[in-house]
Amino acid sequence: MAVTDVTKTTIQTAKKSAIWRDMAIIAAALIALTPLLAIHRMTDFMIFCIFVMSFDLLYGYMGRLSFGQMLYLGTGVYVSTLFSLHVSPNPILSMLAGIAGGAIVAGILGLLVARLSDAPFALTNLAFNQVGFFLIGSAFQKVTHGEDGLSCGVEPWGFLDFANETVAYGFVLACLLFTFFVLKTLTNSPYGIIIRSIKENEVRVKFLGYNVYFYKWLTFVLAGSFAALAGTLYTLYIGFVSPVFIHPLSNVDVIFATLIGGAGNLYGALAGGVFFMVLRDSLSTHIPQWEWILGLLLLIVVFYLREGITGFCKSLSGAVARKMAQRKAAEA
């Protein structure tokens, strides 16, 4: 028993150390990119990466493709904005309100959609997203101002002045690292093993006695909460919100980014998020009808890079390592 406990403690310590090491590498990489892409663009990219990680938890780890993740980002955007205008201009309280709003909506809708899978799951989420878009754009127009949008009522609080690009950048970077830490810790835990097992064989997980419905619902709520976190950051950083933040067609962006980076891999979510945003900005600047290039890239990813950028790099490094090992063995 004592040896087993020591082994478990050693493994847990190694995993925690690896997470902190990866966070340091991610922070260094993002900071290194800032002079190349401009600080305001990197802030926007990092918010999108948080959104991609929330989707990757649902799709990459649990195997549930959703066409409605924008609903929860939009919920975070509008709840935090309305809270700042009608309750308190405090940015932290507005963020917490937006995250809570996303979690509540995901919790309620998750009671239904967690019972579904495959196409019914994806299309039901799309339907809910469409309903949310209608409510924001038309039904509650007196409150949301519809297509005219709303200006955020958040005011500076202490050092948190989001009009200062450096402060906004630092705060968003901290939120991204926090999201990575939480999701990496969860996916390395027994909870992560269970949701990956649900992806592989849900029937077997049920047979082992686990409450599959609860784990699917919990994952759905977590994904919605982190999507709402990304939404609240858009509110604080941009200072203006409109129905574009909840538009169902925008789900294509997060799906595309996840596939490019590599699903089921938080590093892939980060790489795919940055790569997609850089590619989209570059193409839209120089090519009027740039969407067809993204379409071709998606076909390449689907047919030739099933595991995305990170999977390709991992395979390439493995092949190089094997060749080097064979060469050393031959020389010996």
Contacts in CASP RR format, 6 or more apart in sequence:
PFRMAT RR
TARGET T0000
AUTHOR 0000-0000-0000
METHOD contacts of the structure
MODEL  1
MAVTDVTKTTIQTAKKSAIWRDMAIIAAALIALTPLLAIHRMTDFMIFCI
FVMSFDLLYGYMGRLSFGQMLYLGTGVYVSTLFSLHVSPNPILSMLAGIA
GGAIVAGILGLLVARLSDAPFALTNLAFNQVGFFLIGSAFQKVTHGEDGL
SCGVEPWGFLDFANETVAYGFVLACLLFTFFVLKTLTNSPYGIIIRSIKE
NEVRVKFLGYNVYFYKWLTFVLAGSFAALAGTLYTLYIGFVSPVFIHPLS
NVDVIFATLIGGAGNLYGALAGGVFFMVLRDSLSTHIPQWEWILGLLLLI
VVFYLREGITGFCKSLSGAVARKMAQRKAAEA
15 188 0 8 1.000
19 181 0 8 1.000
19 184 0 8 1.000
19 185 0 8 1.000
19 188 0 8 1.000
22 180 0 8 1.000
22 184 0 8 1.000
22 267 0 8 1.000
23 177 0 8 1.000
23 180 0 8 1.000
23 181 0 8 1.000
26 176 0 8 1.000
26 177 0 8 1.000
26 180 0 8 1.000
26 270 0 8 1.000
27 173 0 8 1.000
27 177 0 8 1.000
30 42 0 8 1.000
30 46 0 8 1.000
30 173 0 8 1.000
30 176 0 8 1.000
31 173 0 8 1.000
33 42 0 8 1.000
33 274 0 8 1.000
34 42 0 8 1.000
34 169 0 8 1.000
37 45 0 8 1.000
37 278 0 8 1.000
39 165 0 8 1.000
39 166 0 8 1.000
39 169 0 8 1.000
40 165 0 8 1.000
40 169 0 8 1.000
41 277 0 8 1.000
41 281 0 8 1.000
42 169 0 8 1.000
43 165 0 8 1.000
43 168 0 8 1.000
43 169 0 8 1.000
43 172 0 8 1.000
43 237 0 8 1.000
44 237 0 8 1.000
44 277 0 8 1.000
45 273 0 8 1.000
45 274 0 8 1.000
45 277 0 8 1.000
45 278 0 8 1.000
46 169 0 8 1.000
46 172 0 8 1.000
46 173 0 8 1.000
46 175 0 8 1.000
46 176 0 8 1.000
47 172 0 8 1.000
47 230 0 8 1.000
47 231 0 8 1.000
47 233 0 8 1.000
47 234 0 8 1.000
47 237 0 8 1.000
48 230 0 8 1.000
48 253 0 8 1.000
48 254 0 8 1.000
48 257 0 8 1.000
48 273 0 8 1.000
48 276 0 8 1.000
48 277 0 8 1.000
49 176 0 8 1.000
49 269 0 8 1.000
49 270 0 8 1.000
49 273 0 8 1.000
49 274 0 8 1.000
50 175 0 8 1.000
50 176 0 8 1.000
50 179 0 8 1.000
50 226 0 8 1.000
50 229 0 8 1.000
50 230 0 8 1.000
50 233 0 8 1.000
51 69 0 8 1.000
51 73 0 8 1.000
51 226 0 8 1.000
51 227 0 8 1.000
51 230 0 8 1.000
51 231 0 8 1.000
51 254 0 8 1.000
52 254 0 8 1.000
52 257 0 8 1.000
52 258 0 8 1.000
52 269 0 8 1.000
52 270 0 8 1.000
52 272 0 8 1.000
52 273 0 8 1.000
53 179 0 8 1.000
53 180 0 8 1.000
53 183 0 8 1.000
53 226 0 8 1.000
53 266 0 8 1.000
53 269 0 8 1.000
53 270 0 8 1.000
54 69 0 8 1.000
54 72 0 8 1.000
54 179 0 8 1.000
54 222 0 8 1.000
54 223 0 8 1.000
54 224 0 8 1.000
54 225 0 8 1.000
54 226 0 8 1.000
54 227 0 8 1.000
54 229 0 8 1.000
54 230 0 8 1.000
55 66 0 8 1.000
55 69 0 8 1.000
55 223 0 8 1.000
55 227 0 8 1.000
55 254 0 8 1.000
55 255 0 8 1.000
55 258 0 8 1.000
55 269 0 8 1.000
56 258 0 8 1.000
56 263 0 8 1.000
56 264 0 8 1.000
56 265 0 8 1.000
56 266 0 8 1.000
56 268 0 8 1.000
56 269 0 8 1.000
57 183 0 8 1.000
57 186 0 8 1.000
57 187 0 8 1.000
57 219 0 8 1.000
57 222 0 8 1.000
57 223 0 8 1.000
57 226 0 8 1.000
58 64 0 8 1.000
58 66 0 8 1.000
58 69 0 8 1.000
58 219 0 8 1.000
58 220 0 8 1.000
58 223 0 8 1.000
59 65 0 8 1.000
59 66 0 8 1.000
59 255 0 8 1.000
59 258 0 8 1.000
59 263 0 8 1.000
59 264 0 8 1.000
60 199 0 8 1.000
60 258 0 8 1.000
60 263 0 8 1.000
60 264 0 8 1.000
60 265 0 8 1.000
61 187 0 8 1.000
61 192 0 8 1.000
61 195 0 8 1.000
61 196 0 8 1.000
61 199 0 8 1.000
61 219 0 8 1.000
61 264 0 8 1.000
62 195 0 8 1.000
62 196 0 8 1.000
62 198 0 8 1.000
62 199 0 8 1.000
62 216 0 8 1.000
62 219 0 8 1.000
63 198 0 8 1.000
63 199 0 8 1.000
64 117 0 8 1.000
64 121 0 8 1.000
64 216 0 8 1.000
64 219 0 8 1.000
64 220 0 8 1.000
65 121 0 8 1.000
65 122 0 8 1.000
65 255 0 8 1.000
66 121 0 8 1.000
66 122 0 8 1.000
66 125 0 8 1.000
66 223 0 8 1.000
66 251 0 8 1.000
67 122 0 8 1.000
67 123 0 8 1.000
67 125 0 8 1.000
67 126 0 8 1.000
67 129 0 8 1.000
67 248 0 8 1.000
67 251 0 8 1.000
67 255 0 8 1.000
68 125 0 8 1.000
68 126 0 8 1.000
68 128 0 8 1.000
68 129 0 8 1.000
68 248 0 8 1.000
68 251 0 8 1.000
69 125 0 8 1.000
69 129 0 8 1.000
69 223 0 8 1.000
69 224 0 8 1.000
69 227 0 8 1.000
69 251 0 8 1.000
69 254 0 8 1.000
70 129 0 8 1.000
70 245 0 8 1.000
70 246 0 8 1.000
70 247 0 8 1.000
70 248 0 8 1.000
70 250 0 8 1.000
70 251 0 8 1.000
70 254 0 8 1.000
71 105 0 8 1.000
71 125 0 8 1.000
71 128 0 8 1.000
71 129 0 8 1.000
71 132 0 8 1.000
71 246 0 8 1.000
72 102 0 8 1.000
72 105 0 8 1.000
72 106 0 8 1.000
72 223 0 8 1.000
72 224 0 8 1.000
72 225 0 8 1.000
72 227 0 8 1.000
72 228 0 8 1.000
73 227 0 8 1.000
73 228 0 8 1.000
73 230 0 8 1.000
73 231 0 8 1.000
73 234 0 8 1.000
73 245 0 8 1.000
73 246 0 8 1.000
74 136 0 8 1.000
74 228 0 8 1.000
74 231 0 8 1.000
74 245 0 8 1.000
74 246 0 8 1.000
75 98 0 8 1.000
75 101 0 8 1.000
75 102 0 8 1.000
75 105 0 8 1.000
75 228 0 8 1.000
75 246 0 8 1.000
76 98 0 8 1.000
76 99 0 8 1.000
76 101 0 8 1.000
76 102 0 8 1.000
76 227 0 8 1.000
76 228 0 8 1.000
76 229 0 8 1.000
76 231 0 8 1.000
76 232 0 8 1.000
76 235 0 8 1.000
77 231 0 8 1.000
77 232 0 8 1.000
77 234 0 8 1.000
77 235 0 8 1.000
77 241 0 8 1.000
77 245 0 8 1.000
77 246 0 8 1.000
78 136 0 8 1.000
78 144 0 8 1.000
78 150 0 8 1.000
78 241 0 8 1.000
78 245 0 8 1.000
78 246 0 8 1.000
79 97 0 8 1.000
79 98 0 8 1.000
79 100 0 8 1.000
79 101 0 8 1.000
79 102 0 8 1.000
79 228 0 8 1.000
80 94 0 8 1.000
80 95 0 8 1.000
80 97 0 8 1.000
80 98 0 8 1.000
80 152 0 8 1.000
80 231 0 8 1.000
80 232 0 8 1.000
80 235 0 8 1.000
80 236 0 8 1.000
81 94 0 8 1.000
81 150 0 8 1.000
81 152 0 8 1.000
81 153 0 8 1.000
81 235 0 8 1.000
81 239 0 8 1.000
81 241 0 8 1.000
82 143 0 8 1.000
82 144 0 8 1.000
82 150 0 8 1.000
83 93 0 8 1.000
83 94 0 8 1.000
83 97 0 8 1.000
83 98 0 8 1.000
84 90 0 8 1.000
84 91 0 8 1.000
84 94 0 8 1.000
84 152 0 8 1.000
84 153 0 8 1.000
84 154 0 8 1.000
84 235 0 8 1.000
85 150 0 8 1.000
85 152 0 8 1.000
85 153 0 8 1.000
87 93 0 8 1.000
87 97 0 8 1.000
88 94 0 8 1.000
89 153 0 8 1.000
89 154 0 8 1.000
89 155 0 8 1.000
90 154 0 8 1.000
90 155 0 8 1.000
90 157 0 8 1.000
91 154 0 8 1.000
91 155 0 8 1.000
91 157 0 8 1.000
91 160 0 8 1.000
91 162 0 8 1.000
91 236 0 8 1.000
92 157 0 8 1.000
92 160 0 8 1.000
94 154 0 8 1.000
94 232 0 8 1.000
94 235 0 8 1.000
94 236 0 8 1.000
95 229 0 8 1.000
95 232 0 8 1.000
95 233 0 8 1.000
95 236 0 8 1.000
98 228 0 8 1.000
98 231 0 8 1.000
98 232 0 8 1.000
99 225 0 8 1.000
99 228 0 8 1.000
99 229 0 8 1.000
99 232 0 8 1.000
101 228 0 8 1.000
102 224 0 8 1.000
102 225 0 8 1.000
102 227 0 8 1.000
102 228 0 8 1.000
103 221 0 8 1.000
103 224 0 8 1.000
103 225 0 8 1.000
103 228 0 8 1.000
105 224 0 8 1.000
106 220 0 8 1.000
106 221 0 8 1.000
106 223 0 8 1.000
106 224 0 8 1.000
106 225 0 8 1.000
106 228 0 8 1.000
107 217 0 8 1.000
107 220 0 8 1.000
107 221 0 8 1.000
109 125 0 8 1.000
109 128 0 8 1.000
109 220 0 8 1.000
110 217 0 8 1.000
110 220 0 8 1.000
110 221 0 8 1.000
111 217 0 8 1.000
112 124 0 8 1.000
113 121 0 8 1.000
113 124 0 8 1.000
113 125 0 8 1.000
113 128 0 8 1.000
113 220 0 8 1.000
114 213 0 8 1.000
114 216 0 8 1.000
114 217 0 8 1.000
114 220 0 8 1.000
115 213 0 8 1.000
116 124 0 8 1.000
117 202 0 8 1.000
126 248 0 8 1.000
126 251 0 8 1.000
129 246 0 8 1.000
129 248 0 8 1.000
129 251 0 8 1.000
130 248 0 8 1.000
132 246 0 8 1.000
133 243 0 8 1.000
133 246 0 8 1.000
133 247 0 8 1.000
133 248 0 8 1.000
136 144 0 8 1.000
136 146 0 8 1.000
136 243 0 8 1.000
136 246 0 8 1.000
137 144 0 8 1.000
137 146 0 8 1.000
137 147 0 8 1.000
137 243 0 8 1.000
138 146 0 8 1.000
144 150 0 8 1.000
144 243 0 8 1.000
146 242 0 8 1.000
146 243 0 8 1.000
147 242 0 8 1.000
147 243 0 8 1.000
148 242 0 8 1.000
149 240 0 8 1.000
149 241 0 8 1.000
149 242 0 8 1.000
149 243 0 8 1.000
150 240 0 8 1.000
150 241 0 8 1.000
150 242 0 8 1.000
151 239 0 8 1.000
151 240 0 8 1.000
152 235 0 8 1.000
152 236 0 8 1.000
152 238 0 8 1.000
152 239 0 8 1.000
152 240 0 8 1.000
152 241 0 8 1.000
153 239 0 8 1.000
154 162 0 8 1.000
154 235 0 8 1.000
154 236 0 8 1.000
154 239 0 8 1.000
156 162 0 8 1.000
156 163 0 8 1.000
159 167 0 8 1.000
160 167 0 8 1.000
160 171 0 8 1.000
161 167 0 8 1.000
162 168 0 8 1.000
162 171 0 8 1.000
162 236 0 8 1.000
162 237 0 8 1.000
162 239 0 8 1.000
168 236 0 8 1.000
168 237 0 8 1.000
172 233 0 8 1.000
172 237 0 8 1.000
175 229 0 8 1.000
175 233 0 8 1.000
179 226 0 8 1.000
179 229 0 8 1.000
180 266 0 8 1.000
180 270 0 8 1.000
183 226 0 8 1.000
183 266 0 8 1.000
184 266 0 8 1.000
186 192 0 8 1.000
186 222 0 8 1.000
187 195 0 8 1.000
187 196 0 8 1.000
187 266 0 8 1.000
191 215 0 8 1.000
194 205 0 8 1.000
194 210 0 8 1.000
194 215 0 8 1.000
195 215 0 8 1.000
195 216 0 8 1.000
195 219 0 8 1.000
197 204 0 8 1.000
197 205 0 8 1.000
198 205 0 8 1.000
198 212 0 8 1.000
198 215 0 8 1.000
198 216 0 8 1.000
202 212 0 8 1.000
205 212 0 8 1.000
206 212 0 8 1.000
231 245 0 8 1.000
234 241 0 8 1.000
234 245 0 8 1.000
235 241 0 8 1.000
244 250 0 8 1.000
253 276 0 8 1.000
253 280 0 8 1.000
256 276 0 8 1.000
256 294 0 8 1.000
256 298 0 8 1.000
257 269 0 8 1.000
257 272 0 8 1.000
257 273 0 8 1.000
257 275 0 8 1.000
257 276 0 8 1.000
257 277 0 8 1.000
258 268 0 8 1.000
258 269 0 8 1.000
258 272 0 8 1.000
259 298 0 8 1.000
259 301 0 8 1.000
259 302 0 8 1.000
259 308 0 8 1.000
260 271 0 8 1.000
260 272 0 8 1.000
260 273 0 8 1.000
260 275 0 8 1.000
260 276 0 8 1.000
260 297 0 8 1.000
260 298 0 8 1.000
260 301 0 8 1.000
260 308 0 8 1.000
260 309 0 8 1.000
261 268 0 8 1.000
261 269 0 8 1.000
261 271 0 8 1.000
261 272 0 8 1.000
261 273 0 8 1.000
261 275 0 8 1.000
261 308 0 8 1.000
261 309 0 8 1.000
261 310 0 8 1.000
262 268 0 8 1.000
262 269 0 8 1.000
262 271 0 8 1.000
262 272 0 8 1.000
262 307 0 8 1.000
262 308 0 8 1.000
262 309 0 8 1.000
262 310 0 8 1.000
262 311 0 8 1.000
263 308 0 8 1.000
265 307 0 8 1.000
265 310 0 8 1.000
265 311 0 8 1.000
267 310 0 8 1.000
268 308 0 8 1.000
268 309 0 8 1.000
268 310 0 8 1.000
271 309 0 8 1.000
271 310 0 8 1.000
272 309 0 8 1.000
275 309 0 8 1.000
279 294 0 8 1.000
279 297 0 8 1.000
280 290 0 8 1.000
280 294 0 8 1.000
283 290 0 8 1.000
283 293 0 8 1.000
283 294 0 8 1.000
284 290 0 8 1.000
287 293 0 8 1.000
301 308 0 8 1.000
305 311 0 8 1.000
305 312 0 8 1.000
307 314 0 8 1.000
307 315 0 8 1.000
END
